[in-house]
Amino acid sequence: MTNLADLGTHDLKLGYFLCMAVLVVLMVAMLLIDRLRGVEPVGVPGSDGRWHSLPATDASYWITMLAAGTLGTAAGDWVAEETRLGLAYGSAVLVAILIAVWFASNQYGKMTKLW
């Protein structure tokens, strides 16, 4: 994923924001395609006796995961390189943002798992 982010941002000279925007559009498109196809989560029995849902792991799932990983790499590179925060402070800022989004989503959006 690092190589793909570097390909888009450095080799193809798309820049961080355009590369990240293309990846977000790709992820949204894949999610919309899944919704149009009627892809439903797969139910599996858990160790607690209840059924848990897992995403369908077809090609669109893996394309979305690849785009998400590449997006995370490009965003992390942007924070580390362009904001001059460096790796340590940039990582701390991104973790703080992730925690804030998780708490807000958990409070208002019923998100129960960090992923």
Sequence and secondary structure as in RCSB ss.txt:
>XXXX:A:sequence
MTNLADLGTHDLKLGYFLCMAVLVVLMVAMLLIDRLRGVEPVGVPGSDGRWHSLPATDASYWITMLAAGTLGTAA
GDWVAEETRLGLAYGSAVLVAILIAVWFASNQYGKMTKLW
>XXXX:A:secstr
 HHHHHIIIIIS   HHHHHHHHHHHHHHHHHHHHHHT   EEEE TTSSEEEE   SHHHHHHHHHHHHHHHHH
HHHHHHHSS HHHHHHHHHHHHHHHHHHHHHHHS   S  
